[in-house]
Amino acid sequence: MEGTRHKLIDLLFQNQDSYISGQELSDQLNISRSAIWKHMNELKKAGYEIEAVTNRGYRIVNLPTVLSEDAIRWGLETDWLGHHLHYYPSVTSTQNIAHDLARDKASHGTVVMAGEQTKGKGRMKRYWDSKQNAGLWFSTVLRPKSLEPKNATQITLVAAVALAKVMSNYSIPVRIKWPNDLFIGERKLSGILTEMQAEQDQIDYIILGIGINVNHDKNDFDQSIVNQATSLKIYAEEQINLNDLFKSVAKEFELQYERFIEQGFKPIKSEWESYAYKMGEWLKVRAQGEWNAKLVGIHEDGALKVIDENGQEHLLYSAEILWS
């Protein structure tokens, strides 16, 4: 049944600028006209806007705004990212499923996406609130052949630049908070989690997890984070199509990833710094005591670059930073 429906949507997409008759659909799918009509009704229930005109046929006018595998595939402008897509209405964590798929030889660019995560996780195993159908929660399997394990953390910074560029296209003024968050003002919009499986000096695979708060209202957030989190809807004051947003993110990340693999980290580094949260400002660092530090950039290996009050430069890899 699902296979037939996928083929039906593909045929409608191929004829999106015109109508395709019920008889032609029936012939190509080898099902009855009555079955075509039933499939059309099911697509309408799923949120597809379908126009039917007597003696002309059917055409899709609008896609669903709620996430669906078919709606994501339709119009996905990538060469490899998301071509193997696994969508689940609800999972514990897309990271866990992506790890399982990667161990089972899932291909480069495989994406696991969920409408909801019940045990979503962020950096340092912190809980990530993943409300159903309100945001983008997905993990991608990456198999970079030429990347050394010591440079795997740079993937987080590549993803952050890609997300920042997409948000700029939506006129959202984001800043990247080192090492893995995107902020609007002083509130968190998005988080990135990179996990790696490697042997000696060779990466087996990387799982890149991304969570974006998209269509949350303020009361959708847990009380523990309601004053620290925000969403695209809260800022833009309008609903965002999740399918379209994912396609934009996928296209931009693929572009930035390919640039990173071909040209190295240098062009990514300069762009990351242009979006950096609190760049040029003084912060407090807790590492071998507490001291004042001025954020001046990031190092080639992804470490945060700061100077102390004496002008001495330091590279921070895992220090606790008091951002405010």
Backbone bond lengths (Angstrom), bond angles and torsions (degrees), N, CA, C in turn:
res aa  C-N    CA-C-N  psi(-1)  N-CA   C-N-CA  omega(-1)  CA-C   N-CA-C  phi
1 M - - - 1.465 - - 1.531 111.09 -
2 E 1.372 116.39 -48.43 1.456 119.92 -179.47 1.522 111.30 -64.80
3 G 1.359 116.04 -38.04 1.454 119.04 178.93 1.513 111.71 -62.11
4 T 1.313 116.55 -41.25 1.467 120.93 178.26 1.518 110.53 -63.66
5 R 1.323 116.03 -40.86 1.464 119.03 -179.00 1.523 111.12 -67.33
6 H 1.333 117.56 -38.83 1.472 120.17 176.04 1.527 110.49 -59.83
7 K 1.333 116.11 -44.15 1.470 120.27 179.65 1.523 110.96 -64.57
8 L 1.326 116.11 -37.79 1.468 120.60 178.65 1.525 110.22 -62.34
9 I 1.322 116.42 -45.42 1.467 120.28 180.00 1.523 110.29 -64.82
10 D 1.329 117.27 -39.05 1.469 120.30 177.09 1.521 111.19 -60.08
11 L 1.333 116.94 -42.23 1.463 120.48 179.49 1.526 111.24 -65.79
12 L 1.315 116.32 -40.15 1.470 120.04 177.66 1.528 110.39 -65.01
13 F 1.341 116.46 -39.52 1.454 120.44 178.97 1.528 110.72 -65.08
14 Q 1.336 117.24 -42.51 1.458 121.30 179.47 1.528 112.06 -62.04
15 N 1.325 115.86 -23.88 1.469 120.80 -178.94 1.531 111.17 -115.83
16 Q 1.341 115.86 33.61 1.465 119.74 -172.44 1.524 113.63 -65.56
17 D 1.322 118.64 -22.40 1.460 120.90 -179.28 1.526 112.62 -93.75
18 S 1.325 116.27 3.40 1.460 120.22 179.48 1.523 108.56 -148.39
19 Y 1.301 116.60 -172.30 1.464 121.45 177.98 1.528 109.21 -103.39
20 I 1.315 115.60 151.19 1.454 120.65 172.99 1.520 107.57 -124.01
21 S 1.308 116.56 129.72 1.462 120.47 -171.87 1.524 112.03 -71.18
22 G 1.318 114.74 155.16 1.457 120.53 175.79 1.512 111.64 -60.20
23 Q 1.343 116.92 -36.42 1.457 120.36 -179.95 1.525 111.52 -67.05
24 E 1.340 116.90 -40.42 1.460 120.00 178.80 1.528 110.41 -65.87
25 L 1.325 116.53 -41.09 1.468 120.03 176.32 1.522 110.80 -62.07
26 S 1.321 115.38 -42.10 1.463 121.04 179.23 1.524 111.06 -60.93
27 D 1.336 116.41 -44.58 1.469 121.09 -179.01 1.529 111.17 -65.62
28 Q 1.329 116.21 -43.31 1.462 119.27 -174.86 1.532 112.44 -73.96
29 L 1.332 116.46 -30.34 1.462 120.20 -178.46 1.524 112.62 -97.13
30 N 1.330 114.87 -7.84 1.470 120.98 178.92 1.534 111.98 58.35
31 I 1.340 114.16 42.49 1.468 120.60 174.22 1.521 108.30 -132.95
32 S 1.322 117.23 166.75 1.459 121.28 -175.28 1.525 111.85 -74.63
33 R 1.335 115.95 163.19 1.464 120.85 175.50 1.523 110.16 -62.12
34 S 1.320 116.32 -35.39 1.460 121.28 178.57 1.530 110.52 -63.55
35 A 1.335 116.30 -40.16 1.461 120.37 178.58 1.534 110.92 -66.58
36 I 1.344 116.78 -37.04 1.466 120.61 175.88 1.517 109.69 -59.69
37 W 1.321 116.56 -45.26 1.477 121.64 -178.83 1.532 110.18 -61.51
38 K 1.328 116.76 -41.23 1.469 120.39 179.56 1.531 110.80 -65.58
39 H 1.339 116.52 -40.86 1.469 119.84 177.93 1.527 110.40 -63.13
40 M 1.318 117.26 -40.17 1.464 120.60 179.15 1.529 110.71 -61.26
41 N 1.296 116.90 -41.32 1.464 120.44 178.91 1.530 111.07 -64.85
42 E 1.340 116.70 -38.04 1.458 120.09 178.41 1.535 110.77 -66.97
43 L 1.328 116.26 -37.71 1.460 119.54 177.39 1.526 111.08 -65.34
44 K 1.320 116.61 -38.31 1.467 120.23 177.64 1.522 110.84 -63.42
45 K 1.335 115.91 -40.30 1.471 119.80 177.43 1.520 111.35 -63.49
46 A 1.335 115.88 -30.20 1.467 120.72 -179.89 1.522 112.55 -80.99
47 G 1.346 116.78 -1.49 1.455 120.59 176.05 1.507 116.04 106.35
48 Y 1.336 118.26 0.50 1.460 120.77 176.95 1.534 108.79 -76.52
49 E 1.321 115.63 136.03 1.467 120.25 173.86 1.522 107.61 -97.09
50 I 1.336 115.88 111.36 1.464 121.67 -174.30 1.523 109.39 -118.22
51 E 1.302 114.81 130.40 1.466 121.07 178.86 1.525 108.94 -99.49
52 A 1.320 116.27 130.37 1.472 121.91 177.99 1.520 108.68 -121.15
53 V 1.325 116.03 124.32 1.466 121.51 -178.17 1.527 108.68 -124.27
54 T 1.322 116.15 127.59 1.461 121.40 -179.62 1.530 110.85 -57.38
55 N 1.329 115.23 134.84 1.472 123.76 179.27 1.545 113.71 69.71
56 R 1.327 116.45 4.20 1.465 118.73 176.90 1.532 111.19 -121.54
57 G 1.323 116.54 -45.04 1.459 119.43 177.28 1.515 113.21 122.37
58 Y 1.345 115.09 -146.08 1.455 121.65 -173.14 1.530 111.03 -121.75
59 R 1.324 114.93 154.15 1.463 120.58 167.72 1.524 109.25 -156.02
60 I 1.347 115.55 148.74 1.457 120.25 177.22 1.520 109.20 -84.00
61 V 1.327 115.10 129.48 1.463 121.08 179.58 1.530 110.89 -96.06
62 N 1.336 116.12 -45.12 1.463 120.81 -179.90 1.520 110.81 -141.89
63 L 1.331 114.89 149.41 1.452 121.14 176.94 1.530 110.85 -88.97
64 P 1.338 117.23 163.38 1.468 119.91 176.27 1.527 110.62 -64.90
65 T 1.326 116.63 150.33 1.458 120.56 174.18 1.525 110.49 -87.49
66 V 1.342 117.06 -22.88 1.456 121.32 176.20 1.530 108.44 -79.19
67 L 1.328 116.42 143.92 1.460 120.35 -178.41 1.517 112.38 -57.36
68 S 1.313 115.55 137.77 1.456 121.39 170.97 1.519 108.14 -154.73
69 E 1.312 116.54 152.19 1.456 121.03 -177.24 1.522 111.54 -61.79
70 D 1.318 116.75 -42.99 1.465 120.18 -178.55 1.523 111.31 -66.10
71 A 1.342 116.43 -42.64 1.461 119.62 -178.53 1.522 111.51 -65.68
72 I 1.323 116.60 -31.91 1.470 120.28 177.45 1.521 110.27 -70.73
73 R 1.310 116.56 -44.61 1.472 120.60 -177.71 1.531 111.89 -63.71
74 W 1.338 116.28 -33.59 1.453 120.52 -176.28 1.539 109.61 -72.75
75 G 1.311 116.14 110.43 1.459 120.94 178.84 1.512 114.89 89.08
76 L 1.343 118.34 11.50 1.459 121.56 177.97 1.532 109.17 -70.92
77 E 1.327 117.40 116.50 1.467 122.13 -173.13 1.531 111.23 -102.54
78 T 1.316 116.41 57.27 1.463 120.71 177.56 1.522 109.64 -124.17
79 D 1.324 115.37 158.61 1.464 120.05 178.03 1.524 111.73 -86.12
80 W 1.350 116.71 -31.51 1.468 118.73 -176.69 1.525 113.66 -144.68
81 L 1.304 118.24 -24.06 1.463 119.85 -174.91 1.529 110.81 -77.60
82 G 1.326 116.26 123.47 1.454 121.15 176.85 1.509 115.57 84.78
83 H 1.336 118.04 2.04 1.467 119.33 178.42 1.526 110.73 -70.07
84 H 1.333 116.44 -27.66 1.459 121.62 168.07 1.519 106.39 -107.07
85 L 1.321 115.95 107.23 1.462 121.74 -170.92 1.520 109.91 -124.43
86 H 1.332 115.32 132.45 1.459 121.74 176.96 1.522 107.39 -120.94
87 Y 1.320 116.45 111.32 1.470 120.44 -179.60 1.526 109.97 -109.13
88 Y 1.334 115.85 134.42 1.460 122.01 178.65 1.530 108.83 -129.65
89 P 1.322 117.98 134.55 1.475 119.21 176.60 1.523 112.49 -59.19
90 S 1.341 117.03 -37.68 1.458 120.45 -179.44 1.533 109.50 -151.29
91 V 1.339 116.74 134.15 1.461 122.24 176.67 1.527 108.31 -140.72
92 T 1.321 116.49 167.02 1.461 119.13 172.15 1.525 109.41 -69.46
93 S 1.341 116.54 -51.93 1.461 121.69 -179.41 1.519 109.96 -157.29
94 T 1.324 117.45 129.73 1.470 120.45 176.66 1.523 110.46 -65.42
95 Q 1.336 118.03 -28.95 1.463 120.81 178.06 1.527 110.65 -60.80
96 N 1.320 116.31 -45.84 1.463 120.23 -178.39 1.523 111.72 -61.04
97 I 1.336 116.27 -44.38 1.460 120.54 -179.41 1.529 110.19 -66.32
98 A 1.337 116.56 -40.88 1.465 120.24 179.68 1.529 110.94 -63.23
99 H 1.328 117.09 -38.48 1.470 119.90 175.93 1.531 110.64 -61.36
100 D 1.330 116.35 -44.46 1.467 120.31 179.07 1.526 111.08 -60.30
101 L 1.331 116.10 -44.03 1.466 120.40 -179.99 1.520 111.23 -66.38
102 A 1.331 116.44 -39.16 1.465 120.15 -179.86 1.529 110.91 -65.12
103 R 1.333 116.40 -41.20 1.465 119.53 177.31 1.518 111.44 -65.54
104 D 1.345 115.53 -23.14 1.461 120.87 178.29 1.533 111.06 -95.64
105 K 1.349 115.99 22.49 1.477 123.57 173.14 1.526 113.96 73.41
106 A 1.322 118.04 28.24 1.472 119.83 174.58 1.523 109.44 -57.58
107 S 1.315 116.55 144.45 1.462 121.67 -174.31 1.528 112.22 -76.54
108 H 1.316 114.48 159.86 1.464 123.51 175.13 1.531 109.38 -55.30
109 G 1.323 116.44 128.36 1.461 120.66 179.02 1.509 115.04 93.96
110 T 1.331 117.77 -1.90 1.467 120.76 176.74 1.527 109.48 -61.80
111 V 1.326 116.89 134.79 1.459 122.10 -177.93 1.523 110.42 -118.57
112 V 1.323 115.83 134.98 1.461 123.07 171.21 1.520 107.32 -112.16
113 M 1.322 116.56 122.20 1.458 121.26 -177.05 1.519 109.78 -127.91
114 A 1.316 116.56 147.69 1.461 120.65 -179.44 1.521 111.07 -135.33
115 G 1.323 114.72 147.36 1.453 119.55 171.80 1.517 111.00 -71.96
116 E 1.339 114.95 -26.95 1.462 121.02 -177.91 1.522 109.17 -154.33
117 Q 1.333 116.12 144.38 1.457 121.83 170.55 1.533 108.16 -117.29
118 T 1.305 116.61 129.03 1.464 119.59 179.20 1.518 112.26 -89.33
119 K 1.346 116.12 -20.22 1.462 120.31 177.31 1.522 109.39 -137.77
120 G 1.331 115.43 48.34 1.453 120.01 178.25 1.517 110.68 -62.42
121 K 1.338 115.75 147.01 1.462 119.00 -177.04 1.513 111.02 -132.79
122 G 1.327 114.17 149.54 1.448 121.30 175.59 1.510 110.13 -114.82
123 R 1.323 115.90 -161.83 1.456 121.25 -179.94 1.529 110.54 -61.85
124 M 1.333 115.83 144.13 1.459 123.80 -179.32 1.533 111.88 58.99
125 K 1.364 114.19 31.69 1.468 123.10 175.68 1.531 113.41 61.65
126 R 1.336 116.17 21.84 1.461 119.10 176.35 1.526 109.72 -70.11
127 Y 1.323 116.70 146.62 1.468 121.66 -179.89 1.524 110.10 -69.51
128 W 1.339 115.92 137.64 1.466 121.26 176.24 1.519 108.12 -115.66
129 D 1.330 115.76 119.59 1.466 122.04 -178.66 1.529 108.87 -74.35
130 S 1.340 116.98 113.04 1.474 121.83 -173.57 1.527 110.00 -120.30
131 K 1.308 116.26 79.46 1.459 121.23 -176.11 1.522 111.95 -64.75
132 Q 1.330 115.58 143.97 1.460 121.46 -175.56 1.522 111.95 -63.09
133 N 1.347 114.81 127.05 1.471 123.64 174.85 1.527 113.97 58.91
134 A 1.336 117.41 20.24 1.461 119.84 179.88 1.524 112.41 -106.05
135 G 1.328 116.62 -20.76 1.460 119.02 -177.02 1.508 112.81 -141.85
136 L 1.323 114.97 -175.79 1.466 121.19 173.02 1.519 108.04 -102.89
137 W 1.337 115.76 121.00 1.455 121.94 178.49 1.528 106.96 -127.48
138 F 1.324 117.47 106.39 1.465 118.55 -176.55 1.512 111.61 -150.91
139 S 1.334 114.60 156.71 1.462 122.82 178.15 1.520 109.11 -130.54
140 T 1.317 115.60 142.68 1.456 121.61 -176.37 1.528 110.60 -122.58
141 V 1.325 115.21 134.91 1.461 121.31 175.59 1.526 108.69 -85.62
142 L 1.326 116.58 123.33 1.461 121.92 178.11 1.524 109.65 -120.74
143 R 1.322 115.24 138.72 1.470 120.34 178.54 1.531 109.23 -128.99
144 P 1.337 116.64 74.50 1.476 120.15 -179.17 1.523 110.89 -74.53
145 K 1.313 116.42 114.21 1.465 120.98 -174.23 1.521 112.87 -73.02
146 S 1.326 117.35 -32.15 1.463 119.93 -172.62 1.520 113.70 -102.84
147 L 1.328 118.49 2.78 1.459 121.63 -175.86 1.525 110.61 -91.59
148 E 1.333 117.07 132.12 1.460 121.27 176.88 1.524 110.00 -79.65
149 P 1.326 117.61 146.55 1.468 120.49 -179.47 1.527 113.77 -53.19
150 K 1.328 117.70 -36.28 1.465 120.66 -178.02 1.533 112.31 -64.21
151 N 1.339 116.65 -19.27 1.464 120.90 -179.42 1.525 113.08 -102.23
152 A 1.318 117.29 7.00 1.468 120.41 -176.10 1.522 112.36 -63.23
153 T 1.343 117.17 -31.68 1.462 119.41 -179.27 1.529 112.38 -64.84
154 Q 1.326 117.02 -19.09 1.461 119.84 177.72 1.522 112.04 -64.46
155 I 1.337 116.97 -23.20 1.473 120.69 177.43 1.525 110.18 -58.68
156 T 1.340 117.23 -37.09 1.463 120.77 177.45 1.521 110.84 -58.84
157 L 1.343 116.37 -42.97 1.457 120.93 -178.45 1.525 111.75 -71.20
158 V 1.342 116.15 -34.44 1.473 120.67 174.71 1.524 110.09 -62.01
159 A 1.330 116.07 -45.78 1.465 120.56 179.81 1.521 111.01 -63.50
160 A 1.330 117.08 -38.74 1.462 120.45 179.91 1.523 111.47 -62.92
161 V 1.330 116.59 -41.65 1.468 120.40 177.75 1.526 110.45 -63.74
162 A 1.334 116.67 -43.29 1.473 120.16 179.00 1.523 110.65 -60.15
163 L 1.333 117.52 -45.92 1.463 120.70 179.32 1.528 111.05 -62.93
164 A 1.323 116.80 -42.39 1.467 120.11 179.97 1.524 111.42 -61.08
165 K 1.326 116.36 -40.24 1.461 120.00 178.71 1.529 111.58 -64.91
166 V 1.334 116.67 -41.72 1.465 120.11 177.73 1.516 110.38 -62.52
167 M 1.328 117.14 -44.55 1.463 120.43 -179.70 1.526 111.11 -63.30
168 S 1.324 116.49 -35.11 1.467 119.73 176.42 1.519 110.69 -62.13
169 N 1.336 116.62 -36.63 1.469 120.52 177.32 1.520 111.95 -65.39
170 Y 1.343 116.70 -25.81 1.463 122.01 175.29 1.537 111.28 -91.28
171 S 1.339 116.35 8.81 1.472 122.89 -177.69 1.528 112.18 60.32
172 I 1.334 116.06 35.46 1.460 122.19 177.13 1.535 108.09 -102.25
173 P 1.333 119.14 116.88 1.476 121.87 -175.60 1.520 112.36 -81.57
174 V 1.333 117.47 80.26 1.460 120.84 -177.10 1.520 111.43 -89.62
175 R 1.319 114.27 158.31 1.450 122.67 171.08 1.525 108.32 -129.21
176 I 1.344 116.20 146.32 1.464 121.26 -179.71 1.529 108.61 -94.47
177 K 1.310 115.25 119.18 1.462 120.91 177.68 1.527 108.56 -96.57
178 W 1.319 116.11 118.28 1.461 121.05 -177.24 1.522 110.35 -59.85
179 P 1.346 118.37 137.68 1.472 125.17 2.39 1.526 114.28 -98.73
180 N 1.360 118.18 -11.72 1.466 115.79 -164.72 1.522 116.33 -147.44
181 D 1.319 118.58 20.13 1.461 120.32 -177.53 1.517 111.67 -121.26
182 L 1.336 115.86 152.36 1.457 121.92 170.58 1.522 108.56 -114.39
183 F 1.313 115.60 134.66 1.458 122.04 -177.06 1.523 110.81 -120.44
184 I 1.332 115.17 148.00 1.464 122.19 163.32 1.523 105.25 -111.66
185 G 1.312 116.61 113.75 1.455 119.00 -173.33 1.519 109.82 63.10
186 E 1.328 116.04 -122.58 1.464 120.85 -179.85 1.523 111.91 -106.62
187 R 1.326 118.16 17.43 1.457 121.25 -176.51 1.526 111.35 -120.56
188 K 1.320 115.35 142.60 1.456 121.42 -175.91 1.527 111.51 -79.12
189 L 1.328 115.50 130.37 1.458 122.58 178.12 1.522 112.10 -104.84
190 S 1.330 116.21 -39.12 1.462 119.93 -170.15 1.515 110.66 -149.05
191 G 1.334 115.64 151.37 1.452 121.39 175.63 1.519 111.14 -132.43
192 I 1.318 116.24 152.78 1.462 123.04 -177.81 1.523 108.54 -128.33
193 L 1.323 116.08 135.85 1.463 120.94 178.64 1.526 108.90 -130.29
194 T 1.334 116.37 123.02 1.461 121.71 179.14 1.526 109.39 -115.03
195 E 1.334 116.53 124.05 1.459 122.58 178.14 1.522 108.78 -126.27
196 M 1.328 115.93 144.54 1.464 120.03 -171.81 1.521 111.55 -130.30
197 Q 1.322 114.76 145.65 1.460 122.36 168.63 1.522 106.88 -119.27
198 A 1.338 116.26 119.93 1.468 119.48 -175.85 1.519 110.07 -140.41
199 E 1.317 114.89 158.87 1.458 122.73 175.31 1.519 108.15 -127.81
200 Q 1.346 115.44 119.73 1.468 122.06 -179.14 1.528 110.27 51.84
201 D 1.313 118.32 -112.19 1.461 120.38 -176.01 1.524 112.69 -106.81
202 Q 1.321 118.08 21.63 1.462 121.24 -177.19 1.525 110.83 -131.68
203 I 1.331 115.80 132.03 1.460 121.33 177.90 1.526 109.44 -81.39
204 D 1.317 115.78 127.53 1.463 120.25 172.89 1.523 109.05 -79.26
205 Y 1.323 116.21 -53.17 1.463 120.04 176.06 1.526 109.65 -161.36
206 I 1.323 115.75 160.21 1.463 123.93 173.02 1.529 107.44 -122.55
207 I 1.320 116.59 138.47 1.465 121.12 172.28 1.525 107.39 -108.74
208 L 1.317 115.50 116.14 1.456 121.77 178.95 1.527 108.47 -102.16
209 G 1.325 116.44 113.20 1.454 121.16 178.64 1.516 111.05 -103.22
210 I 1.330 116.01 135.85 1.468 121.42 -179.86 1.524 108.94 -131.41
211 G 1.322 114.98 132.50 1.455 120.88 173.37 1.517 109.33 -125.35
212 I 1.329 116.98 129.94 1.470 121.68 179.87 1.522 108.75 -128.88
213 N 1.316 116.79 125.80 1.464 121.05 173.35 1.528 108.10 -77.71
214 V 1.307 116.79 115.10 1.471 119.82 -172.18 1.526 112.03 -111.81
215 N 1.318 117.46 -67.82 1.464 120.01 -172.57 1.535 113.15 -108.74
216 H 1.304 116.52 28.73 1.465 120.94 175.44 1.528 110.49 -72.18
217 D 1.326 115.82 139.22 1.452 121.24 160.69 1.520 107.11 -89.44
218 K 1.334 117.07 166.23 1.457 119.73 -176.10 1.528 112.21 -58.50
219 N 1.349 116.65 -38.07 1.471 119.11 -177.53 1.527 113.05 -77.78
220 D 1.327 117.68 0.16 1.475 120.75 176.00 1.525 111.98 -79.54
221 F 1.326 117.08 -20.61 1.454 120.12 -177.39 1.522 111.27 -82.57
222 D 1.319 114.85 146.02 1.458 120.10 174.41 1.530 109.40 -59.35
223 Q 1.336 115.94 147.33 1.459 120.43 -177.25 1.532 112.55 -58.19
224 S 1.320 116.57 -27.15 1.462 119.98 -178.17 1.526 112.69 -69.61
225 I 1.341 117.79 -20.27 1.466 120.05 -177.29 1.531 112.92 -126.00
226 V 1.328 117.66 4.50 1.465 120.23 -172.60 1.527 112.44 -59.03
227 N 1.319 117.66 -28.27 1.464 120.65 -179.93 1.526 113.38 -94.57
228 Q 1.343 116.23 -0.74 1.471 120.09 179.35 1.526 113.35 -113.65
229 A 1.336 117.32 -13.86 1.471 120.94 -173.66 1.527 111.49 -111.93
230 T 1.324 114.49 157.67 1.461 120.68 173.53 1.514 108.83 -146.88
231 S 1.320 116.92 178.74 1.470 121.82 179.24 1.517 109.56 -141.01
232 L 1.327 115.46 166.60 1.466 119.95 176.21 1.523 111.20 -62.30
233 K 1.334 116.13 -38.88 1.467 120.09 -179.44 1.527 111.33 -64.76
234 I 1.316 116.84 -41.73 1.465 119.98 179.46 1.521 110.25 -61.51
235 Y 1.332 117.25 -42.40 1.460 120.17 -178.84 1.530 111.29 -73.92
236 A 1.331 116.61 -49.09 1.471 120.38 -173.18 1.521 112.98 -83.18
237 E 1.333 116.57 -14.83 1.467 122.54 -179.16 1.522 111.74 59.59
238 E 1.326 115.13 37.79 1.460 120.12 174.50 1.529 109.69 -157.62
239 Q 1.340 114.27 155.05 1.463 121.10 179.22 1.528 109.89 -72.62
240 I 1.336 116.05 139.09 1.465 121.89 179.41 1.524 108.95 -108.97
241 N 1.333 117.21 136.00 1.462 121.60 176.92 1.530 109.07 -74.28
242 L 1.324 115.99 114.42 1.460 121.08 -175.88 1.528 112.62 -63.29
243 N 1.326 116.57 -38.86 1.465 120.31 -179.91 1.525 110.94 -62.84
244 D 1.333 116.28 -45.09 1.466 120.50 -179.86 1.526 111.10 -66.03
245 L 1.337 116.43 -39.08 1.463 119.62 -179.90 1.522 110.39 -64.41
246 F 1.324 117.28 -43.85 1.464 118.40 179.12 1.526 110.92 -60.94
247 K 1.320 117.58 -42.44 1.460 120.07 -178.92 1.528 110.99 -62.31
248 S 1.334 117.07 -36.64 1.469 120.62 176.78 1.518 111.25 -66.87
249 V 1.343 115.95 -42.93 1.465 120.38 179.49 1.527 110.61 -64.72
250 A 1.330 116.63 -44.41 1.459 120.98 -179.06 1.528 111.19 -61.09
251 K 1.310 116.63 -44.60 1.466 120.85 -178.97 1.525 110.94 -63.87
252 E 1.334 116.80 -44.22 1.469 120.49 -177.53 1.521 111.40 -71.21
253 F 1.331 117.27 -40.36 1.459 118.08 179.45 1.523 110.89 -65.27
254 E 1.328 117.67 -42.11 1.456 119.88 178.33 1.529 110.09 -58.27
255 L 1.323 117.13 -42.29 1.460 121.89 179.21 1.528 111.31 -61.99
256 Q 1.344 116.60 -47.77 1.462 120.23 -178.15 1.528 111.68 -69.89
257 Y 1.320 117.02 -36.21 1.462 121.34 177.82 1.524 110.62 -63.05
258 E 1.328 116.79 -46.35 1.471 120.55 179.29 1.528 110.63 -62.68
259 R 1.317 116.67 -39.28 1.466 120.06 177.93 1.522 110.63 -64.29
260 F 1.317 116.08 -41.31 1.464 121.48 178.36 1.531 111.25 -62.43
261 I 1.317 117.36 -45.80 1.466 121.39 -179.41 1.524 110.85 -65.12
262 E 1.324 117.22 -38.50 1.468 121.13 -176.44 1.527 113.08 -81.98
263 Q 1.344 117.87 -37.41 1.461 121.27 -171.20 1.527 113.97 -112.14
264 G 1.333 116.63 -6.44 1.449 118.73 -177.54 1.519 112.38 86.84
265 F 1.323 115.62 -171.86 1.462 120.86 -171.51 1.528 113.79 -84.46
266 K 1.326 118.43 -17.86 1.468 121.38 -171.48 1.531 113.57 -55.01
267 P 1.350 120.97 -50.45 1.468 119.14 -179.75 1.527 112.81 -66.46
268 I 1.328 117.43 -30.98 1.455 121.29 176.78 1.528 109.83 -68.41
269 K 1.327 116.23 -41.46 1.462 122.27 -178.67 1.526 111.47 -56.22
270 S 1.314 116.99 -48.03 1.466 120.01 -177.20 1.526 111.45 -66.13
271 E 1.331 116.48 -36.71 1.466 118.67 178.37 1.516 111.06 -71.49
272 W 1.338 116.95 -39.14 1.464 119.97 176.95 1.523 109.64 -57.29
273 E 1.319 116.55 -45.08 1.467 120.46 -178.46 1.522 111.90 -64.30
274 S 1.322 117.48 -30.49 1.475 119.90 178.63 1.523 112.08 -68.96
275 Y 1.338 116.99 -21.86 1.470 121.53 178.45 1.541 112.26 -103.06
276 A 1.323 118.40 2.02 1.459 121.41 -168.03 1.527 112.95 -64.14
277 Y 1.314 114.78 134.68 1.465 124.01 175.64 1.529 109.11 -72.19
278 K 1.355 116.22 127.63 1.468 123.47 176.82 1.527 113.33 63.82
279 M 1.333 117.14 25.75 1.458 120.00 175.85 1.526 109.87 -58.88
280 G 1.342 116.74 131.37 1.453 121.34 178.88 1.516 114.31 81.16
281 E 1.340 117.65 2.17 1.460 120.81 -179.11 1.532 110.79 -102.22
282 W 1.332 114.76 159.22 1.456 121.29 178.48 1.518 111.11 -88.49
283 L 1.329 115.91 135.82 1.451 123.38 -178.35 1.527 108.67 -130.28
284 K 1.312 115.24 171.70 1.461 119.40 172.70 1.526 108.98 -108.22
285 V 1.310 116.79 135.36 1.461 122.78 -179.60 1.524 108.82 -117.41
286 R 1.346 115.57 133.69 1.452 120.64 173.83 1.521 108.92 -107.40
287 A 1.312 115.22 98.96 1.462 122.75 177.60 1.514 105.78 -160.38
288 Q 1.325 116.46 112.59 1.468 120.90 -173.59 1.534 109.54 56.39
289 G 1.323 114.14 51.50 1.460 120.76 -175.73 1.516 110.38 101.23
290 E 1.307 116.00 -178.53 1.473 120.61 178.83 1.527 109.00 -113.27
291 W 1.336 116.31 130.46 1.454 120.17 -176.92 1.530 110.67 -148.01
292 N 1.314 115.89 160.24 1.459 122.09 -179.38 1.528 110.23 -85.13
293 A 1.325 114.96 139.80 1.468 120.10 -179.33 1.527 109.64 -142.75
294 K 1.305 114.92 145.14 1.462 121.19 177.46 1.526 109.06 -106.18
295 L 1.322 116.74 126.22 1.466 121.52 -179.49 1.524 109.67 -75.28
296 V 1.352 115.61 122.10 1.461 119.27 -177.96 1.527 113.44 -121.38
297 G 1.368 118.18 -5.92 1.463 119.05 177.58 1.515 111.63 154.82
298 I 1.315 114.98 -162.95 1.461 121.28 174.14 1.528 108.79 -127.22
299 H 1.314 115.42 152.27 1.454 121.80 179.58 1.529 109.42 -83.76
300 E 1.324 116.63 167.75 1.463 121.68 178.71 1.524 112.92 -58.35
301 D 1.343 116.74 -29.10 1.459 119.24 -179.15 1.525 113.06 -90.53
302 G 1.344 116.90 4.15 1.463 120.72 177.07 1.509 114.84 97.47
303 A 1.334 118.00 -5.58 1.459 120.87 177.93 1.528 110.26 -68.53
304 L 1.338 115.62 151.07 1.456 120.57 177.37 1.522 109.05 -78.22
305 K 1.329 116.72 132.80 1.455 121.85 -177.92 1.533 109.20 -104.34
306 V 1.333 115.56 122.77 1.460 120.81 -179.99 1.522 109.73 -134.29
307 I 1.331 115.82 164.11 1.454 120.95 170.94 1.524 108.17 -122.82
308 D 1.333 116.10 146.39 1.462 119.35 177.68 1.528 109.91 -89.41
309 E 1.321 116.49 -175.40 1.469 120.47 -175.64 1.522 112.89 -67.70
310 N 1.329 117.03 -14.53 1.463 120.94 176.64 1.524 112.36 -94.23
311 G 1.350 115.82 2.61 1.457 120.08 179.55 1.510 114.38 84.50
312 Q 1.326 117.01 4.94 1.460 120.43 179.82 1.522 110.16 -80.68
313 E 1.334 116.14 136.38 1.468 121.18 -178.19 1.525 110.90 -85.21
314 H 1.342 115.23 142.00 1.454 122.24 177.18 1.527 108.94 -133.12
315 L 1.322 116.16 146.87 1.459 122.03 173.03 1.522 108.10 -108.94
316 L 1.325 116.50 124.95 1.458 121.92 -177.59 1.525 109.71 -107.45
317 Y 1.322 115.54 126.88 1.462 120.78 -179.94 1.531 112.22 -107.52
318 S 1.323 116.22 -37.97 1.473 117.81 -176.35 1.524 112.52 -146.50
319 A 1.301 117.95 20.35 1.453 120.83 -178.49 1.523 111.34 -70.43
320 E 1.334 115.89 154.53 1.467 120.00 173.25 1.514 108.23 -82.17
321 I 1.332 115.22 126.75 1.474 120.92 -177.89 1.518 109.01 -113.99
322 L 1.326 116.62 128.69 1.467 122.01 175.76 1.533 106.50 -94.89
323 W 1.317 114.43 102.92 1.466 119.39 -171.76 1.526 113.00 -77.20
324 S 1.333 117.11 -17.61 1.465 118.63 -179.15 1.515 110.06 -144.48
